[in-house]
Amino acid sequence: MTIDELTRSPGEWLKGTGPESDIVICSRIRLARNLADFPFISRASKTDKGEIVSHVRDSITESGSRLSYFDVEKMPELDRQFLVERHLISRELKEGEGPRGVALNDTESASVMINEEDHMRIQVMRSGFDLSGAWEQINDLDDRLEENLDLAFSQELGYLSACPTNVGTGIRVGVMLHLPALGQTNHLDKFFRALQKINLSVRGLHGEGTQPYGDFYQISNQQTLGKSETELIQSLSDVIPQLIEYERKARQTLLNERRQVLQDQVSRAYGVLKTAHTISSEETMLLLSSVRMGINLGLIDDMTISQVNELFINTQPAHLQKIHGQALAVDERNVLRATFLRKKIMEFQ
Amino acid sequence: MPDARLSQFSGSGQRLMDPEIPSASSSQPDRSRAETRNPICPACGIDLMMFRTTGRLGCPIDYEIFAEAISQFFDTNQPASVHTGKIPGKIPGRFDILLARAEMKTAIQNSDYERAAELRDLIRARQNRRKKTHDH
């Protein structure tokens, strides 16, 4: 598998399928793991990092997990950004130093980042609301990888991580939601405050430190020690259906009380995407967010959610440049993005 | 006697350092040093100030060296301070190779190449032994 081959599909998390996929974009679980024989990354030498990569790659091969390895250290900047946009590597791995990489399966549902904040960050993503499926998959992959590795583990503190915020289970369970109606009815702050009270965090599209954009939010656990993996997963499984229900009600309220305003907003968004001659990735995301809600409410009937998702990922800066086959300046990208959108939407119809 | 506070890192109460890897006294985690106001980890070299500044630990042994500061963090950020989740199929139990690596780096810095080579061979032998265990 090569990076260029990945451009042919939107990847697992944007498939637009799975339970509750009108509101839940994807479910994600990651596990932080470290090898017992090496210092954590901040104190690891270049030689240490090279050996860690080698040990983890050997364990992947021996586990029969069928993951393809990509060397992020030697990768061109554009390809690194491409993987960030697909949520297959973090910004931290992209900007890191020394030997590091990522191993991916064919569907991009499973990945292992090597030498990010921890020696290993194992990740599984599932389209829609499917935390139990994600846990089953990642638990199996973790079992197989650890067979050939000595992991840093203490009976009392569990899996030992570079940052104490991850110690214990090393788990981060996250669900990415599209909540445009709750955003428009100004109810989000109230819900997010309630989530924080039960130790769940709310973040933007690209995780830690990013601002919510286009009404896409990630809800995830903050605690990792003192509760089991299944308890932590359950705490999200309990609360997410309530958020889904509130978003559905808010959409219905908007339809009943402000149908014309809503129809106008959705149609204008669609109109701009179909006709613009230069457009930024931020504006594209905001407009696609409106179109996505319009499709889910039956206000737009000539495009599907999976087509919106395809536009969503392929208009991101690095994706656009990969598809075009060369690096482009911002202004050139904005023109190319608009051309790409017009052509694609015409094809869809 | 093994240090009781270090025993949490050895599943069966084994010694942190293996007797087969003789260590310079400077590389042994010792209680008196861990109890100073700014303890330094013998394996990765970070001190409490560095941990407080960056929020990052340098190696697994730091969980013992900075146990008090980390425990305060758990009190405010975690529901409990004992792991109740998944347990790996096998637990290495000792951080002997990690400590030997640290000592090897110090030996190289001090141009003690004989000692560095000795430690390198011991680390390789230990890793090969573990690999054979994995294969069976």
Boltz contact constraints between the chains, C-beta under 6 A:
constraints:
  - contact:
      token1: [A, 36]
      token2: [B, 92]
      max_distance: 6.0
  - contact:
      token1: [A, 37]
      token2: [B, 97]
      max_distance: 6.0
  - contact:
      token1: [A, 37]
      token2: [B, 98]
      max_distance: 6.0
  - contact:
      token1: [A, 39]
      token2: [B, 44]
      max_distance: 6.0
  - contact:
      token1: [A, 39]
      token2: [B, 58]
      max_distance: 6.0
  - contact:
      token1: [A, 39]
      token2: [B, 59]
      max_distance: 6.0
  - contact:
      token1: [A, 40]
      token2: [B, 57]
      max_distance: 6.0
  - contact:
      token1: [A, 40]
      token2: [B, 58]
      max_distance: 6.0
  - contact:
      token1: [A, 40]
      token2: [B, 59]
      max_distance: 6.0
  - contact:
      token1: [A, 42]
      token2: [B, 56]
      max_distance: 6.0
  - contact:
      token1: [A, 43]
      token2: [B, 44]
      max_distance: 6.0
  - contact:
      token1: [A, 43]
      token2: [B, 58]
      max_distance: 6.0
  - contact:
      token1: [A, 146]
      token2: [B, 88]
      max_distance: 6.0
  - contact:
      token1: [A, 148]
      token2: [B, 134]
      max_distance: 6.0
  - contact:
      token1: [A, 150]
      token2: [B, 92]
      max_distance: 6.0
  - contact:
      token1: [A, 151]
      token2: [B, 88]
      max_distance: 6.0
  - contact:
      token1: [A, 152]
      token2: [B, 60]
      max_distance: 6.0
  - contact:
      token1: [A, 153]
      token2: [B, 88]
      max_distance: 6.0
  - contact:
      token1: [A, 153]
      token2: [B, 91]
      max_distance: 6.0
  - contact:
      token1: [A, 154]
      token2: [B, 8]
      max_distance: 6.0
  - contact:
      token1: [A, 154]
      token2: [B, 9]
      max_distance: 6.0
  - contact:
      token1: [A, 155]
      token2: [B, 11]
      max_distance: 6.0
  - contact:
      token1: [A, 156]
      token2: [B, 8]
      max_distance: 6.0
  - contact:
      token1: [A, 156]
      token2: [B, 82]
      max_distance: 6.0
  - contact:
      token1: [A, 157]
      token2: [B, 63]
      max_distance: 6.0
  - contact:
      token1: [A, 157]
      token2: [B, 83]
      max_distance: 6.0
  - contact:
      token1: [A, 158]
      token2: [B, 83]
      max_distance: 6.0
  - contact:
      token1: [A, 158]
      token2: [B, 85]
      max_distance: 6.0
  - contact:
      token1: [A, 160]
      token2: [B, 60]
      max_distance: 6.0
  - contact:
      token1: [A, 160]
      token2: [B, 63]
      max_distance: 6.0
  - contact:
      token1: [A, 162]
      token2: [B, 56]
      max_distance: 6.0
  - contact:
      token1: [A, 162]
      token2: [B, 57]
      max_distance: 6.0
  - contact:
      token1: [A, 163]
      token2: [B, 56]
      max_distance: 6.0
  - contact:
      token1: [A, 164]
      token2: [B, 70]
      max_distance: 6.0
  - contact:
      token1: [A, 164]
      token2: [B, 73]
      max_distance: 6.0
  - contact:
      token1: [A, 168]
      token2: [B, 83]
      max_distance: 6.0
  - contact:
      token1: [A, 169]
      token2: [B, 85]
      max_distance: 6.0
  - contact:
      token1: [A, 223]
      token2: [B, 78]
      max_distance: 6.0
  - contact:
      token1: [A, 223]
      token2: [B, 79]
      max_distance: 6.0
  - contact:
      token1: [A, 225]
      token2: [B, 78]
      max_distance: 6.0
  - contact:
      token1: [A, 226]
      token2: [B, 78]
      max_distance: 6.0
  - contact:
      token1: [A, 226]
      token2: [B, 79]
      max_distance: 6.0
  - contact:
      token1: [A, 226]
      token2: [B, 80]
      max_distance: 6.0
  - contact:
      token1: [A, 227]
      token2: [B, 79]
      max_distance: 6.0
  - contact:
      token1: [A, 228]
      token2: [B, 84]
      max_distance: 6.0
  - contact:
      token1: [A, 228]
      token2: [B, 85]
      max_distance: 6.0
  - contact:
      token1: [A, 229]
      token2: [B, 85]
      max_distance: 6.0
  - contact:
      token1: [A, 229]
      token2: [B, 86]
      max_distance: 6.0
